[in-house]
């Protein structure tokens, strides 16, 4: 948890620098050929082995689903933030952070908690020291009833989110007056996702983003909280 908080603080500083500069900094990326699977097969196999939930491969690109699982679960640690809270990321007997002693509580076999997997809900607190502004809470990445992941976003929207950090949900604009629970304090840019490490992920190759999106399209819908902006309509 401390590591995540330190990373979050680093993101706050980076975000503030971007806002002060008045622009989003990007750099050229290598573009991978979508048909070039060399070196990916081992990752695809691992991806299918470590996927913690059943996958729906109907009308999906199997290679991209497997590679996306590898990136999401073995590289980017998306569930580390997009779970309800750190204590719920793993099941109790499958939590590798617990003591590994005779009779438990850790059995020695890691198991991600499917009930909270990528459904969002981790509260990273506020961006002002006084705690008066909006709480930054991780979003639900699972598909909604349309079958599109991350709140029903198309791939074009998903790619724009990762490349620029744009928040299509507009959950917390920049405060223009006094601080309140519905906005974030300046100089933080409320039009962009805060905490989310998109400034790092924006450098990913196109085919990696396509693989992530394909994988997120293949996992089950998780409704998450019963109400509010994080609730996902599964039906």
C-alpha positions, 0 to 999 in steps of 0.5 A: 500500500505504501508503494502505491501511495508513493507512486500516487504522490509521484503522479500528483507531481507529474500531473501538476507539472503537465497542467502548469506547462499547459500541454500533455507531453508525448514522445514518438512510439514504435509502431508494431505490426499487428501481424507480427507475433514473433516473441509473443507466443510464450506471453500469450500462453502465460496470459491464458494460464494466469487469467483469474476469471473465465474468458469469452473468446466468441468473436475475439482474437485469441492471440490478442486476448492471451497477450492482453491478459499477460500485459494486464495481469503479469506486467501492468498490474491493472488489478492492483489499482482497479480492485475494491481495495488492496485487502480484497485483491486476493482471496484470504488463503491465496494472498501472497502478502500473508504469512506462509506458515503451517495451517495458513493463512497463505496456502502457498498458491496465489489466487486473485479474488474474482469478485473484485477483479478489475471492478474498481473502487480503490479510494486514493483519497484527495489531491488537497492536503485538507481532504476537501476535494473529490476522492480519486477512485479507480474505475470499473474496467469490465464490460457493460451490457454492450460488451464493450469494456471500461464503461462501454468505451470503444477502442478508439476512446480507450486508446485516447484515454491511454494516449492523452488521459482524457476523462470521458466520464467527467467525474471531477472537473477542476474547482473554480471556486471553493474546494468541494467533493465534486471537483479537484483543486487547481493546478490539477486538470480535472479533464484528465484522469488523476493517479492513473499512470497514463503518462507511462502507458501512453508509450505502449505500442498500438498492438499492445493497446489492442491486446489489452482492449481485446482482453478486457472485452473477454472478461465477465462484467462485474457490476461493482458498487450497487449505485453511483458512477462506478456501478456497471450495468451488466444486463 
